[in-house]
Amino acid sequence: MPTIKRSLASIAFVAGLILSSWVVARAQTASPSPTPAATPPASDIFIVEVASHNGKMKLGPPVKITNWVGYNNQPSFMPDGQSVLYTSIRDQQADIYRYDIARGATTQITKTPESEYSPTLMPGGQSISVIRVEADGTQRLWRFPLAGGAPSLILEKIKPVGYQLWIDDHTLVLFILGKPNTLQIVDTRTEKAETIAENPGRMLRRIPQQNKFSFVHKVSDQEWIVKAYDLDSRKVTELIKTFPGVEDYAWTPAGDLLMAKDAKLFARKKSDWAWREVADFSKVGLKTITRIAVSPKGDRIAFVAR
């Protein structure tokens, strides 16, 4: 299959998997999931500088880091906070790119006949893992060395993978597409998987200063809840309801929770858990903030907006 046709098939496969999951979910009153577009809408990635004044978060103006007109999404900071990995679909082909903040320069990381999504730095910092849509439509987790070299398959049998979170060098939390979608903890050495929730959201995060990770549980159409999974006790606890229809969020290094509604960004301190608006980016023409990411030092926030 020619590259462009293969890429189109890959993108269609991703949309088809998510759409099929949505159809099944809608058939079950307790299994909701939003309807995705068959073709990803155009979007851009922005970065804002973060400062603290009298204990309050102050954000600078948003700076657009993507110039390609089309789908630019899934930002993820590197450990030094000086560059951002992201997915971009160009000429019907999804690949991974890296933006250097100081130089204002973009470098292409993957360039393959397949499509790669959701770049995530692996433990050790030498490679990234991606969701790769293979030539036959199989959607699995792959490793790409940052220094270059051949990619390699991480998990052979577990598929189709939607989203990922590394816990340590052999433990992953995975969003697995299915009927229904499930959240699973996987040992990469044995591929043994344990399902811990059904109908999760796409955002999987480590909780700062705790041996826990968080996820959104879509309990019903009206009730989406941020929950925490304790890796020691293996218990799930509720944290807070999301804004209606919102599944993207992020944690600051201090343990504050960030979430956006439309073009407004809110913060919720763990000390009082009261939502507080920290920025309204509609004033600069932005809409629908999603895919929030915070730098390791907490001095920058990246997000997707239209």
N, C-alpha and C positions, 0 to 999 in steps of 0.2 A: 504494500500500500504506500503511495507517495506520502511524503512527510505532511503536507497540508491536510490531506484527507485523513491521515491518521490522527493529526492533532484535533481536527474537527470532531472526529469520532470520540476522542478522549474527552473533550469538553462536553460533548453530548452525553457521554457515559456518566460523568460526574453529576450533571444536572438530572439525568434520568434516575440515578440512584437516590438522590435526595428527594426528588419528586415522588418516586415510588414509596419512599418512607413516609412522606407526608400523606399520601393517599391512605395508607394503612392506618396511620395515626388518626386521621380524621374519622375513620370508621370505628375507632374506639374512643369513647367520650373522655377517657382519662389519658389519652395519648396524643396531645396536640403537637404540631410543629408548623412553623410559618411556611408559606408557599414561596419557593425560590423562583427566580426568573430563569427561563430556559437558557438565555444568553446573559452572562453577568453584565450588569449595568456599568457604565463608565464611572470611575471614582478616582480620587487622588489621596495621597498620604501627606499629612501635615505634621510638623513638629513645633511644640511650644516650649519655651524655657520656663522653668519653675523656680520660684523663690519663696521664701517665707518671711512674713512681716507681722510681728506681734502674734506669732503663733498661727497665723492664717496663711493659706496657700495663695500665692499671687502668680498669675500666668501671663507670659508675654504674648505678643501677637503671633498667630499661626503662620508658619513658613511652609509653603508647598515645596516638597522635595521631588515630586514626580512631574515630568514634562510630557510623558507619553499620553496621548489622548486615548483612553480606554480603561480597562480594568487594572487597577493598581491596588493591592490589598494585602492583608495579613502581615503587618509590620512586626518586627521582633528585634529588640536591641541586642547588640553584641555586649559581652561582659564589661568592656571599658566605657560603654555608653557613647562611643564616638562614631558608631556606624549602625545602620539599620538594614536588616535583611527583609525582603518582601517579595511577593509574587506579582508578576505582570504578564498579561496576555497581549502579545504583539504578533500581528500577522497570523492570528488564530492559533498561536502557540504559547502555552504557559511555561514560563521559566522563572528561575530565582535570580534576583538582582541584589546588589549591596550598595547602599548609599553612604559615602564618607561625608560626615557633617562638616568637618573643618575645610575640606577641599571642595565641597559641593559637587563631587564627582560620583558617577554611577558606574558600577562594574557588573557585567553579566557573570553569574556564577555557574549556572547550568545552561547547556545548549544541546538539547537532545531531540530526537524525533518524537519522544514521548512528552507528556506534560507533567510538571512538578508544581506542587502546592505546599503551603504551610511550612516554610523553612524554620527549623528549630535547632539551636546549637546543642550538640550532644555532650554528655559528660566527658571531660578531658579537653574540650575546646578545640579539637583538631578537625572535626567533621560536623556536618549538619545532617539531620534526618529530614526527609520530605515525604509527602504523600505523592506517590508516582502513579500516574495512570498509564499502564503499559500498552503495548501495541494491540493486544487482544482485548483491551478494556479492563483487565484486572487492576485493582486499586490496592496497592500494598505500600509498606514502609521501606524506604531505601536510604542508604548512607552515601553522602558525597564528601570526599576529603576537601577541605578548604584550600589546601595547597595544590589541588589538581590530582588527577588520577581517575582510575575507573571506579564507577559507583558499585555498590554491592547491596544485596538484599539483606534486610535485617530480620524479617519474619516471613517465612515461606507460606505457612498455612493460614495465618490469620488475615482475613480480608472480608469485605472491603473496609479499609481504614478511612475514617473521615478526619479525625483530629488526634493530637498526641500531646503527651506531657511526660518528660523524663523525670523519674524519681531518683534513680541512681544508675550505675553503668549497666545494670541488667534488668531494671524494673521500669515498666512503662504503664501509664494510664492512657487508654485508647477509647475514642468514640468510634464504635463500630456500627456501620449502617446495616439496617435489617428491619425486621417486622416483629417487634418495634426496634428502633435504635437502642443500643445498649452502651453502658459505660463499663469497661473491663480493665482489670489490673493484670498485666501480662509479664511473665518471666521470659526474657529473650533467650535464655539458655535452653529452656525446655519447651517454650511456646505454650506453657500451661496458663490458662486464662480463668479468671474469676469475675463473674458479673456482679457488680455492686449496685447498679441502678438501671432502670429503663427510662427512656425518653429524656436523656440529658440534653443540655445546651452544648454549644460548640466550644465555649471558652473554658479551658482547664488551666488552673493556676495553683502554684505553691503558695501557701499562706506564710507570710514573713514571720520569722522567729518562732515557728511552731512546726512540729512534724506532722503537718496536715496539708491536704490540698483541697481546693474548692471547685464546685461545679454548680451549674444551674439545673435544678430538677423541674421539668415541666409537668407539674402534677395534673393540671387541667388547662383548658383554654384561658381561664381567668386567673390561674394561680401558678406563677413561676417563682421558685424560691432558690436563693443562693444557699448551698449547703456545704458543710465541711466533712471530710473523711479523715479520721484519725488513723494514721498509719501504725500506731502502736496498739490501740484498743480495737481497731478495725470497726469502729462505730461511726455512723453518720448522724450529724446534728444539724438543725436548722440555724441559719444565721439571720437572714432578712429576705423579705419579698422584693422582687425586682420591680422597677417601673413597668407598667403594663406593656407587654410585648417586647421588652428589652432583655437580651441575653448576653450582651457584651459588658465586661467590667474588667477592672484591674486593681491590684493592690500596690500601695506605695511601700517603700522599705520600712516605714514607721508603722505599718499595719492599718492604714486608712483605706477605705474602699472607695473606688471611683466608678461612676456610672453616668452615662449620658442619656438624655431624653431630648430627641430632636437635635437642636444645635446647642443645647445647654449642657454643661458639664457640672456634675455634683460630686461632693466629697462627703463621706460619712466617717467621722472619727470613731475609733473603737472606744474612746473614753465616754462619749455621750450617745453615739449612734443616732444622731439627728442629721438628716440630710441638709446640706448647705450648698447653695449655688456658688460656684467659684468662677464661672465664666459663661458668657452668652455670646457664642460665635456667630449668631445670626446677624449681628451688627456688622460683620465683615463679609456677609454673603454666603456663609456655609450652611449646609443643611444635613440633617440625619447623620450624626456622628456615630461611628461604630468602630469595632476592633481596636480598643484602647490598649496601649502598651506603655509601661513606665520603665525608664532606664534604671540600671542597678543602684545608682546613687540617688535616684529620685529627683534629679535636676532637669529632666526632660520628659515630656509626654509625647508619644506619637499616636495618631489616630487616623482613621479613614473618614472622609466626608465627601459630599457632593455639593 
